[in-house]
Amino acid sequence: MVVATRPRTVNERRGEQLAGSAAWYERATQVFPSGVTHETRFFQPFPIYIDRAEGSRKWDVDGNEYVDYIGGHGALLLGHGHPALTAAATEQLQRGTHYGASHELEVRWAELVTEIVPSAERVRFHSSGTEATMMAMRLARGFTGKDVIIKMQGHFHGWHDYAALQMAPPYDEPVSVGIPQAVQESVVGVPAGDIAALRAVLDARDDVAGVILLCNGMSTEYLQQVRNLTRERDVILIFDEVVTGFRWAPGGCQEYHGVVPDLTTLAKILAGGLPGGAVCGRRDIMELFKHWPDDPHRNRHGRIAHQGTFNANPLAAAAGIACLEIVRDPAIQRRAAATAGQIRDGINDVLLRHSVGGEAGANGSAAVASTDASMVSISVSTAEAARIAAAMQLYGVDTGGRTGMIVSAVHDERDVGQTVTAFERALELIQDEGAL
Ligand SMILES: Cc1ncc(COP(=O)(O)O)c(C=O)c1O
């Protein structure tokens, strides 16, 4: 007698192939709420646990190999363990990881930022992008003496209190609990790309210190209009280039679009895969960090105090310098963007052949295969995108539970081929389950 067997589901296959990850997740839930340490690493029924990584690839605790499209949340434009960065960090590790003092590397690191990023006249290092955007807002407030920051609805600037506002519908409700009401009143959201909405708020209020936005996904014309509106009103314009800095072009989105903000926030690629961030920009604004030893009143009442145990950490500086020396060559961004384009084309071909609606887009080197918020185009729901991503892991491609892909300059043709095939196999599996 022939017994009809139903095909195994994606989750059943994952349970077998990724048994080690499942076991680690179980253990993790005993020490971490939800078992994870970052919002986007939460993945059900369990995330994969990585053992090591090299170049464009990484290996999980079960020995499965993946083409990696998380890229250290965007930090790894040069892939995992680039020899020059590894050598620089290894050498520095032996010379000391923290001097608690000024050092040569921080100076060279900042010089590189000023050479590469158009708006960077002066620099201040932090440990993360979150710190950098928080400081950029403080600089705008401190410089203008006003309180309100305008941000674009849905634009992500990290997890601090001001950044948790105007993030997801309903926009007047923070995405986190624990945000004081007074903080909520100091941030106003406008729809991204809507110049009339921005103008209306700027016309209606005289308490606006700054406007912060992501410039990817925005047109040059819009960015130029935002630049003009803010300049006319002495409102500080902040480009959050934590993701786009050194990725869209060596000098980031501002170089790509030819629009220069007053302040720029950087992190990720800046520190060559180690923790680090920076705010940089107009010299007169950055002078708020300046000490006034001969003017005690100004020193106490007219400056920004900024500590931070790991500011300009020597290890991060060593890796960051090695990284920026390489990524200042625009051939790096061109290579990553070209690879992203190949992935986009391959995936669009699969979508067409499988009659799945939607289309992939690629913007800079962030190739997007589906519903990733800022650049998406495939018409599947977020839940379906997660299913595709889960199924792609079975075929050796990790997009971190979403289908947006962050491409590096070291992804190659073999990676592209494997990715497109994995996408196709993933679609087929899900279609077998009766979805899509
Ligand atoms: C645009 C943007 N700004 C700020 C941040 C926060 O940076 P970090 O995670 O280093 O705190 C991120 C993080 O992904 C980001 O994408």
Ligand as a Chemical Component Dictionary entry (heavy atoms), coordinates in Angstrom:
data_LIG
# 
_chem_comp.id                   LIG 
_chem_comp.type                 NON-POLYMER 
_chem_comp.pdbx_formal_charge   0 
_chem_comp.three_letter_code    LIG 
# 
loop_
_chem_comp_atom.comp_id 
_chem_comp_atom.atom_id 
_chem_comp_atom.alt_atom_id 
_chem_comp_atom.type_symbol 
_chem_comp_atom.charge 
_chem_comp_atom.model_Cartn_x 
_chem_comp_atom.model_Cartn_y 
_chem_comp_atom.model_Cartn_z 
_chem_comp_atom.pdbx_ordinal 
LIG C1 C1 C 0 20.378 54.546 10.225 1  
LIG C2 C2 C 0 20.775 54.058 11.572 2  
LIG N1 N1 N 0 21.016 54.945 12.542 3  
LIG C3 C3 C 0 21.407 54.556 13.758 4  
LIG C4 C4 C 0 21.555 53.230 14.060 5  
LIG C5 C5 C 0 21.980 52.821 15.418 6  
LIG O1 O1 O 0 23.295 52.361 15.371 7  
LIG P1 P1 P 0 23.827 51.354 16.471 8  
LIG O2 O2 O 0 23.146 50.052 16.240 9  
LIG O3 O3 O 0 25.319 51.305 16.228 10 
LIG O4 O4 O 0 23.505 51.931 17.801 11 
LIG C6 C6 C 0 21.320 52.265 13.079 12 
LIG C7 C7 C 0 21.489 50.833 13.371 13 
LIG O5 O5 O 0 21.197 49.964 12.585 14 
LIG C8 C8 C 0 20.906 52.688 11.806 15 
LIG O6 O6 O 0 20.615 51.811 10.843 16 
# 
loop_
_chem_comp_bond.comp_id 
_chem_comp_bond.atom_id_1 
_chem_comp_bond.atom_id_2 
_chem_comp_bond.value_order 
_chem_comp_bond.pdbx_ordinal 
LIG C1 C2 SING 1  
LIG C2 N1 SING 2  
LIG C2 C8 DOUB 3  
LIG N1 C3 DOUB 4  
LIG C3 C4 SING 5  
LIG C4 C5 SING 6  
LIG C4 C6 DOUB 7  
LIG C5 O1 SING 8  
LIG O1 P1 SING 9  
LIG P1 O2 DOUB 10 
LIG P1 O3 SING 11 
LIG P1 O4 SING 12 
LIG C6 C7 SING 13 
LIG C6 C8 SING 14 
LIG C7 O5 DOUB 15 
LIG C8 O6 SING 16 
# 
